[in-house]
């Protein structure tokens, strides 16, 4: 089962949990089932291209003057 990030629409709590793709997830803080799956961030943008954060330790191929998290 993959790990997903969620946000509770009732209390605003952000949390991660193991869940099946379409499984209904309950907030561990308030027990609400009104949770929303979030888009996980696994890389960063460098100029107009996306660079994965795994397997690369620099922006040697990037000509941008500033890198920012996605």
Backbone bond lengths (Angstrom), bond angles and torsions (degrees), N, CA, C in turn:
res aa  C-N    CA-C-N  psi(-1)  N-CA   C-N-CA  omega(-1)  CA-C   N-CA-C  phi
1 X - - - 1.443 - - 1.530 109.27 -
2 X 1.311 117.77 134.68 1.475 120.52 179.85 1.530 112.49 -80.63
3 X 1.322 114.83 158.87 1.463 122.89 177.23 1.534 107.64 -90.97
4 X 1.329 116.84 131.20 1.456 121.80 177.99 1.518 110.03 -125.72
5 X 1.336 115.84 154.59 1.455 122.29 174.27 1.520 107.95 -99.93
6 X 1.340 116.15 139.93 1.453 122.09 -179.47 1.521 110.30 -133.67
7 X 1.338 114.84 159.21 1.462 121.80 171.82 1.519 107.46 -130.09
8 X 1.319 116.99 132.51 1.455 122.12 177.77 1.522 108.45 -78.93
9 X 1.323 116.48 127.07 1.462 120.66 -179.85 1.528 112.17 -77.71
10 X 1.328 117.98 -13.58 1.467 120.94 178.63 1.521 112.23 -89.70
11 X 1.345 118.12 -50.38 1.476 120.42 -175.49 1.533 113.34 -107.13
12 X 1.349 118.14 -10.21 1.462 121.00 178.13 1.517 115.08 83.03
13 X 1.331 117.81 3.74 1.467 122.12 -178.06 1.535 110.79 -69.06
14 X 1.338 117.34 130.39 1.468 122.89 173.76 1.516 107.95 -97.30
15 X 1.346 116.73 136.50 1.459 120.60 -179.32 1.516 110.26 -155.01
16 X 1.332 115.72 162.56 1.463 123.05 176.48 1.518 108.17 -115.02
17 X 1.327 116.02 145.89 1.454 120.19 176.24 1.522 110.50 -157.26
18 X 1.311 115.69 156.20 1.456 120.87 173.36 1.519 107.45 -77.91
19 X 1.329 117.49 131.38 1.459 120.26 -178.35 1.518 110.22 -155.80
20 X 1.311 114.42 149.32 1.460 119.64 172.03 1.521 108.00 -72.32
21 X 1.321 116.68 162.27 1.463 122.22 -173.60 1.530 113.21 -51.13
22 X 1.316 118.56 -49.35 1.467 121.50 -175.63 1.528 113.31 -109.67
23 X 1.327 116.71 19.75 1.462 120.94 -178.36 1.528 111.27 -72.71
24 X 1.335 116.75 139.58 1.452 122.06 175.79 1.523 107.63 -77.23
25 X 1.339 118.11 124.51 1.464 122.93 -175.36 1.520 109.32 -109.25
26 X 1.329 116.14 138.24 1.462 123.00 -179.22 1.530 109.23 -104.86
27 X 1.323 116.54 137.35 1.468 122.51 178.54 1.529 109.71 -65.41
28 X 1.343 117.55 128.99 1.465 120.13 179.37 1.527 113.43 -72.64
29 X 1.323 117.13 -15.46 1.466 120.42 -177.90 1.535 112.18 -88.43
30 X 1.358 117.56 -44.75 1.464 120.02 -174.89 1.533 113.54 -121.39
31 X 1.334 117.01 -0.81 1.467 123.24 179.54 1.527 114.66 65.70
32 X 1.322 117.54 18.57 1.459 120.66 176.32 1.525 109.87 -77.59
33 X 1.322 116.40 146.60 1.467 118.90 175.26 1.533 111.09 -99.92
34 X 1.337 116.22 10.94 1.467 120.85 176.11 1.534 108.79 -89.86
35 X 1.325 115.24 72.20 1.463 121.59 -179.05 1.514 109.86 -113.29
36 X 1.321 115.23 151.10 1.463 121.66 -178.47 1.521 109.00 -123.32
37 X 1.327 116.29 130.05 1.466 121.01 177.59 1.524 108.35 -72.34
38 X 1.328 116.51 133.12 1.459 122.29 -179.77 1.520 110.66 -99.70
39 X 1.299 116.48 156.53 1.452 122.52 174.56 1.518 108.06 -79.92
40 X 1.318 116.74 118.65 1.462 121.37 -178.91 1.518 110.34 -76.02
41 X 1.327 115.99 146.89 1.463 121.81 179.47 1.522 108.85 -103.60
42 X 1.316 116.77 116.14 1.462 120.91 -177.59 1.520 112.65 -120.84
43 X 1.297 118.16 9.83 1.453 119.85 -178.08 1.519 109.72 -160.12
44 X 1.304 115.50 -164.03 1.452 120.10 179.07 1.514 109.28 -145.21
45 X 1.333 115.58 159.29 1.453 118.94 177.44 1.513 108.61 -97.10
46 X 1.299 115.30 144.69 1.457 121.52 178.85 1.519 105.82 -135.32
47 X 1.320 116.66 99.95 1.458 119.75 -172.16 1.517 108.56 72.78
48 X 1.307 116.81 -127.93 1.463 120.56 -178.79 1.519 112.18 -100.73
49 X 1.335 118.28 5.61 1.460 120.28 -177.89 1.524 111.14 -115.16
50 X 1.317 115.55 156.38 1.452 122.58 179.06 1.517 109.46 -96.26
51 X 1.306 117.90 133.04 1.460 123.42 178.51 1.513 109.06 -118.65
52 X 1.330 119.08 123.53 1.460 119.36 177.04 1.519 110.67 -67.04
53 X 1.333 116.52 145.39 1.461 119.42 -179.22 1.522 111.94 -81.34
54 X 1.309 118.35 -13.24 1.460 122.53 -179.60 1.520 109.46 -96.50
55 X 1.305 117.59 130.70 1.453 121.98 174.68 1.515 115.40 88.99
56 X 1.304 118.55 -1.13 1.460 120.99 179.45 1.515 108.58 -138.63
57 X 1.311 117.29 131.58 1.459 119.38 -177.16 1.521 113.08 -111.53
58 X 1.314 118.43 2.80 1.456 118.65 179.04 1.515 111.05 -149.57
59 X 1.311 115.79 175.29 1.455 123.49 178.51 1.525 110.12 -110.14
60 X 1.307 117.07 38.45 1.463 119.40 -174.11 1.524 112.68 -59.63
61 X 1.337 118.33 -25.64 1.450 120.75 179.01 1.506 113.71 -94.07
62 X 1.327 117.27 7.34 1.453 121.45 -175.25 1.528 110.28 -107.93
63 X 1.323 116.28 136.62 1.453 119.49 179.87 1.540 112.66 -103.18
64 X 1.326 117.52 5.18 1.456 120.95 -179.83 1.526 110.10 -68.51
65 X 1.336 116.10 151.12 1.467 120.54 177.69 1.525 112.69 -90.43
66 X 1.344 116.74 -11.20 1.472 119.08 176.51 1.506 110.44 -145.76
67 X 1.309 115.86 135.48 1.464 121.73 175.77 1.513 107.99 -107.71
68 X 1.320 116.09 141.74 1.460 119.64 178.73 1.506 109.60 -137.16
69 X 1.333 117.17 149.22 1.467 120.00 177.22 1.521 109.95 -65.57
70 X 1.342 115.46 150.58 1.460 119.43 177.79 1.498 110.12 -87.30
